[in-house]
Amino acid sequence: MKKLSLYLFTSILLLNACGKETTTSKLNEAMNSLNNPANIPGANSGLITYPSGLPDTGNISKAIWSTYWYPYSGGGTVTALSKYDWAIGDGSKKASNWEQQEVEKLKGISWAGHCNGVSAAGTMVDEPRHDVSYNNVSFSIDDVKALIVDAWQASGAAVGGRCNDETIEYDSIGRMINSDCRDINPASFHIVLANFLGIFHKPIIQDIDPGVEVWNGPVVSYKIRMKQNLTTLDVNWWLLNVKKDTYAYNPNARSFVYYQTEVTMFDGTQKIYEYILELDSGGYIIGGEWYRNAKKDHPDFMWRATTPESDNPYLRIDVVYDIYSRSL
């Protein structure tokens, strides 16, 4: 699985650190500005938020591609950017020198690389297929891929906070205390997954690691393996191992549905998540709780790319696209 660093994804989430909180309310956490499913760009229309209107399966309508993730421990994209500098006549090598500085800062972090750019480019543009000669400089297919990955490195809008905790703390029933690690909330997860893959048939990118590391990759399909309506007594027993008819986490919840959902990643690997959705009196999803193993193993955030944007201030997107267009 390919990974990227906190430093690289900060531009997407506009976060530098996580805060601590211990509230038991899930309503605001599920649908606040950070966990609002409408943050994800690319919807054809408003998102459906009631379970009966959401498909039990979904997949993408157009194949995506992937490539090497250009880890900083392996030199990042310096080789391709050196050719780029040469091709545009920049003898001071601003673009490649900037990348080399990033390599020096991040090469000791084994999971630091360009997988946000790989995921974004792979879901948004066609795969480069030919070597290119540009201003008498030869670019291999891999060089072109590295440039287009760099051109998409800082693009995206996300749902869910970025967990910065090296060690995750848990409460007495196994929930992550820090909300930025506990999210993406199951309600937002389900709404995003079922709308984008089930209705729009568009890929969603997710960080599958809830902790400080970031393992980004596109989700290409999902299916509901099991679902079950629960009473308040049921959900209290399942989550808290107590028998009572008052639900602790969301006073606006009137009914509950348990889900076991399987997602398939771009590389064929599969993850199974269990969660309980909270519904209001109208049957709309308003919150949720991760269940069993998913309390500790669930996505940190989900996102989609928007328009090409590089974190390298010396990389001209128009030049990259001129080179890239010749490779199709």
N, C-alpha and C positions, 0 to 999 in steps of 0.2 A: 504494500500500500504506500502511496506517495504522501508526503507530509510538507508542511510549511511552518514558519515560525510566527510567534506573536508579533514580532517586529513587522513582518510583511502584511499581516492581516489587520493591523491597527487602522490602516486607512479605510478599510471597509466598515469596521464597527465603530470607529471614532472613540475607542476606549483605550486606556492605559493600565487600568487596574480594576480589581473587583472590590465590592463592598460587602460587608457582613450584614446579615439580617436573619431574624429568627421568627418572623411572623408566620402564622399558620393559615392566613387568608390566601386563597389561590385565585380568586376572581380577578383582582387587579394584576397579579403576576402573570396570569395567562394572556391578558389582552392589553397590557400597558404598551407604551410606545415602543419598547424594545422587543416585546413578544407579540406584536400585532402582525398577523399573517399578511395583511395588506401591504406591509413593507416590501414584500417580494415583488419585483417588477416582472412584467410580461403577461399578466392576466388579460384574457380577452374580454372579461366582464367581471362583475362583482363575485366574490368568493362565496360559495355555498357553505353554510355553517351548521346545517342540521344533518345528522347521520343518515337519515332515510334518503337524502338527495345525493349522497356520495357513493361512488362505485366501490365494490369490494376488491377490484383489481385495476391496475393501470400500468401503462408502459409508454415509452417515448415513440413518436412517429417518425423520427429521423435519426439515423445512426450517428453516434458521436465517435470521436477519435481521441487517442491519448498518445503520449510520447514520454521520453525521458524527463525526469523531474528536475534536472539541473541543480543538484544539491550544492550548497556552498562549500561543503567539505571536498567536493570534486571540481571546484573552480567556477561554479555557477554558469553564467552565459558569457563569460569574458571572451572566449574564442570567437563567437559569432559577433559580439560587439566590437572586437578589434577589427574585423573585416568591415563592419558597418562604418566605423570611423574612417578607415582607409577609403571606402567607397564615396563618402561625402567630402573627402579632402580635409578632414580634421586632424592635422598633424599633432595636436595636443592631446588627442585621444580622450576626450572628455567622457563619452559614454562608457567606454571600456574601463577607464580609470575609476569612474564612479562605482561600477560593478565590482571592481577589484577591491575597493575599500569595503564594500559589503561582505565580500568573501573573507577579508581579514577579520571583520567583526564577528561573523557568524559561522566560520568554518569549524569551530569547536562544538557546535550544536548539531548533533548527528541528524536530527529531523528537520533542519532548516533547509528550505529549497524554494522551488517555484511552482508548487502544485496548485496554488490558487490561479496562476496564469495558465497552467496546463488545463485545469478544469474549465476555466472560463473560455479559453480559445477553443477547446475541444467541443464545447456545447454551442458555440456561437458562430464559428466560421468553418468553412470546408478545409480539409486536410491538405497541406502542401504536398505536391506530387513530383516535382521536377527540380533538378539543379537549376541555378539561375546565374547569369552573368549580368552584373550591374555596374556600370562605369568601369568596365574592365576588371572587376573584382568577382571572383567565383565564389558563389554561395552554394554549399551542398543542401540537400533537403533538410538535414538536421540543423544546419545554420538558419535556414528560413524558419523552421519550427521554433528555434530558440528565440528569434526576433519577434515572431508573432505571439509567442508566450509572454515575452517581456512587454509587448504592447497591450496585453490584457491583464498584467500582473496586479494592478490596483483597482480593477473594475469590480463593482458588485454592491448589492444591498442585502442585508441579512435580517433574519429573525432569530433572536436569542442573544444573550450576552456572552462575552468571551471569558472563560474561566482561566484565571491566572494562578490558581492555588497549586503549589507543588505538592501539598498534602491536603486532601479533601476531608473535611470534617462532616460527621453525620449526627443526626439527632437520635433520640431514643428508639425510633421506629425505622431507622435506616435511610431517612431522607437526607440529601445533601443540605447543609445549613446555608451555605452561600447560594443565593438564587441564581447568580451568574454561572454556577456550575450545575445547578439542578435543571436549569432550562437547557434546551428549548422545552417549554411546557408541553405535555402530551396533547393538549387541545390544539395548540398552534401547529405542532408536528403533524397531527392527523389532518387538519384543515389544509395545510400546505401540500402534504403528500397526495391526498385524495383529489384535490382540485387540479394541481399542476400535472400530475401523471395520470390521474383517473379521468379528468375531463378535458384538460388542455393538451395532454400528451406531450408535455415539455419536461425536460430533465431538471432535477433539483440537485444542487450540490450540498453535501452535508459534511460537517466535521464529525467523524464517528467516535472520536475520543472525548469524553466529558472533562478531562483534566487539562493540564497546562500544555501538553503537546497538541498539535493540530494535524489531523489526518484527513485531508480534504479529498473528496471524489464525488463524481456525479452518481445519483441514483437513477437507474434506467427502468426499474419496474417495482411493483409491490403487489402483494395479495394479502387479504385478510384470511388468516388460517382458522380463526375462531372468534366469535363474539357472543356475548351473553348479557341480557338485561339483568340488572341487580337492584335489589331493594336497599333502603338505607341500612337495614339490619345486616344485609349481606356485605355491603361495602365497608361498614365498620368492622365486621368480623375479618374480612379479607385484609384490610389495611392496618387495623389497630389491634386485632385479636380480642375485641370486646363486643359485648352484645348490648347495643343501645340504639334508640331510634332517632337520635340527634346527630347529624353529620358535623364533624369538627371543623373541616377545612373551608367550606364554602356555604354560607347560610342561604345563598340564592339557588343552590342546587336542589332540584326536585326529583331527578331520576338519574340513573347511572348505567353505563354500558362498558363491559369489559371487552378488550380487544387483544388479540395476539396477531401481530402484523409482521410479515416477512418482507424485507426490502432486498433487492438485488443491486449491487454496485456495478460500476462500469467494467470492472475486471472479473465479474462473475461471482465474487464473494457475496455471501448472504448474511444478513443480520436479522434476528427476531427480537421484537420489542413487545413487551406486555404493559398495558396501561389501562386505566379506568377513566373514562370521560364523564364529566359532570354536565348535565343538561338543565336548562331552566324550565319553567312551566310551559313554554311554547315548544319545547323539544330542541332548542338551539344549544350548541356547544358553548359553554362559558368557562370551562376549566378542566383540570384533570390531574391525576396522580400516576407517576410511574409505579410499576408493580414488579415484585420479585426481583429478578436479576437486573431489570431495566432501571431500578433505583440507582445502581452504580454504573451501569453500562448503557448509555443512551447518547444520542447526538448532543453536541454542545450548541451548535447553531446550524441553520440552513440558509442557503442564499442562492441567488442567480446573478449572473453578470448583466451589465447594462450596455455601456458603450466602451470601446477600447480606451484604456487609460493606463499609463505606465508609471511606476514609482521612480523610474530613472529620469531625472529632469533634462537629460541631454539626448533622449531618444525621441526623434520626430516620428509621430504616428503616420503621417502622410508618406514619408520615405519608406518606412517599414511596409506599408501597404502597397507601395509601388513595387518593391522587391517581391513581396508575397504574391501579388496578382500575376506575376510572371511565372510563378511556380504551380499554378492551377492547371 
